[in-house]
Amino acid sequence: MNGFLLAAGLGTRLRPLTDKTAKPALEVAGLPMLAYSLNLFYQVHAATPHTIDKLVVNTHHAPQTITTILDRVEHPWQLHISHEPQLLDTGGGVKKCESLLRDAPTLLANADIVCDVDVAKLLRFHAARGADLTLVVVPHPRAHEIAPITIGEDDRIVDINRTFEIHNTGSHLYAGIAVFEPALFDHLKNEPSSIVYTGYTGLVAAGKRVCAYIHRDHWYDCGTPESYAAVNRAVATNAWHWQKFLVPEIERLRG
């Protein structure tokens, strides 16, 4: 497998904390925010028969604050930093690295979330359904107001945020984690663009098998000052759980 960690966002809503620091480099309960997503890639080696051959991390704002963290841990993969002088958004950023990633399925994760997805179960789910794309989704009481994922029969995703039908709704949100096959690249653009509204919806429109893996345990978004403060409290309060979930390589980043 390959991996992609999306770490190029500006983090404008968290200014001034992000004035000189990339958002994923901010700490959450003693660890860099990106460590919690980076842990998912280490789990591929620790808990599955798969390995990550290449891991791409994209950067834009304050890239040295990301690379300094990555330099502190041992990598069981080929690490590639894809720096974007012009921000390409999620779709353009992944498309830029097509030549590196097109040879195998890719596990993708946003670097600004904190979650405890079971990667072994996720990869088994993806393989068992013969999916071209599997999105990790989480239940959310306001999903229909934000960006609902509409799930049909056999775990198939039939719509994302009412792209195809204005009346579609759902009770889940995209969690910022996905497994995709190389066919996704056929729908991405070589320009600043969203992976959701080019690649993901492109696969749905093409009739490809796009599936929803429902994650019901811990998941936090760190997008606003309020949510960032809340996730720090939640993770610190439940420290024993995260210490059990995080691999030793990640724990070495603490402090």
N, C-alpha and C positions, 0 to 999 in steps of 0.2 A: 504493500500500500504506500501511498504518499500522504502528506499532510499539508494543510495550509492554515496558518494562524493570522487572522485579520487584525493587524495592530496599527493601521495607518490613520485612524480617525483623529479629528482635531480636538474633541472633548470640549467644545466651546461652552457647554452648559456648566462645566465644572471650573471655569475660570474664577479666580486667579490661580487655582491650584495647578492648572494646566498651561500657564503662561510659558513656562520653561521646561515642562515635563510632559511627555506623552501620557495620555490618559491611562493606558494599560500599565504604565510604570508606577502609578500611584499605589500606595499600600492599602491592603485590606487585611486587617487583623494580623499585622506583622509580616505579611508576604506581599510581593508585587501582585497587583490585580491579575496580570497575565499569567501568573503561576498556576492559577486554578484551571485555566483552559489548557495551558501547556501540560498539565498533569494528565489530561485525556490522551495525549499522544504517547506519553510514557506508559500509560495503562495498556495500550495496544501491545507493547512488548511484555508487560508484566502479567497480563490476564487473558491473552488470546494467542492462538497459533500464528497470528500475523506479525509482521514487523513493519515499521515505517522506514522506507528506504530513503526518501527525501522529505524534508520539512522546509517549507517556504514560509517566511515571516515577512509581511510587507510593512514598510515604514513610510512616514512622511514627516510629521511634526516632531521635532526634538528626537531624531532617530537614535542618537547616542544613548539616550536614557533607556531605550529598548535593548540595544546591542550590548550595553554594559551588563544588563541582567543575564542575557543569554550566554555571555562569556563566562559566567560564574558556575555553570553547570556542565556536566559531561553529556555529550550528545551521542545516542546510539544510531543516529541517522546522519545523512549528509545535510548540513544546514545551509540554506540559501537565504540571504537577505535581499529582498526585492524593494529597493528604495524608489519611491515615487516623488520626483521633484514637483510634478503636477499631480495632485490627488486624483486618483482614478476611480474612486468609490469601490464598492465591493466587487461588482461585475468586471469592470475594467482592470482592476488589480489582479484578479484571478486569471483573466484572459491573457494578460501580459506574461504569465508564467506557463502558458499552455505547453510550450516545448519541453518543459521540465516535468509536467504532471500528466501528460496525455497517455503515458504508458501503463497506467494502473488506476484503480479506484482511489479516491481521495477522501480523507476525513478532514472536514473543515470546521473551524470554531472561531467565533468572535473572541477577541482578547479582553473584552470589557464586561464579561459575565462571570458569575460564580455559581457553579453547579456541581452536582455529584452524579452525573449520568454514568450508568454502567456501560462502559464501552463494549465489553464482551457481548452483552445482550443486544446492544444496538447493532453490532456487526452481524450477529447471527440473524437478527430480524431482517436486515437488509438483504442478506444472502438467501434466506428462506423464501422471501417474496420475489426474488429475481428482479429487484427494483433497479431502475435507472437512477433514481434519486430518493433518498430517505431524509426527511426533515424531522428533527426532534422538535416536538411541540409540547407546550405546557398548558394545563387548564388555567383560565383566567376569568374572573367574574365580569370583566369589562371587555372581553375579547371582541365582541360584536361592535363596540365603539372604536376600537383601536385599529386592528388589522386582522380580522378573523381568518382562520384556516378552516375551510369547509371540507369535512371528511365524509366520503361516501362509503360504499361497501368494500369489504376486504382491505380496510385500512388505506384505501386510495384517496389521495387529495384531489378534489375536483375543482377547487377554486382557492385563490389566495387574495384576500382583501378585495373581494368583489370585482376581480379583474374581468371575469367572463359573464357575470350575471349580477346586476345591481341588488337583487333581493337575496342573494346568498348570504349566509351568516355562519357562525360557528362559535364554539366555546373554548377554543384553544388559540394560542399565539405561537409563532415561530420562535424557538428558543435560541437561535444563533448558532446551531450546530447541525451539520449535515454530513451525509455520506453520498458521494456522487460518482457515477461512472463517466468515462471520457466523453460520452455523447453530449454532456452538458456544454462542452466547449463550442459545439455547433451553434449554440444560441446566444453566446456571449459576444460582446462588442469590443472592438479595439478603441475605446473612448470612455470617458467617465460615465459610468452607468451602474445601475443596481443589479446585483446578482439575482435578486428576487424577481424583479420585473422584466428581466431579459432571459436569464437561464432557467429559473424555476418555472415561471409561467410559460416559457417557451416549450419546455418538456411536457407540461400539462396539455398545452394546445396541440402538440404533436401526437398526443395519445400514448406517450410513454408511461411506464409504470412509476408513478410518483407516490410515495407512501408516507404515512405519518407514524412516527414512533412516539408514543405518549409517555412523557417523563412526569412522574407524580411526586417526586421527592424534592430536595432542595434545589432551588433555582432563583437567582437574583440578578436583576439588571442594575448597572451602576451609572445610569445615564444622567441623573440629576443630583444636586446637592443633598436633597432629602433621601433619595434612594441610596446614595453612596454612604451617608451616615447610617442608614438603617441596616445595610448589609454588613458594615463594620461591627455594629452591635450584635447582629444575629450570628455572625461567624465567631466572634469572640465568646459569646455566651455558650455556643455549642462546639467549643474548641476540640473536645475529645473526638467528636464525629469526624472533623476535618483531618485531625492527626491520623486517624485510622484510614481515611480515604486517600490521603496524599502519599505519593511514593517518596522514598528517601531522597531522591535527587531534588525534588521540589522542596522538601523540608530544609535542605541545605541553603535555600535562599532566604530563610527566615532571618529577620534583623538586617 
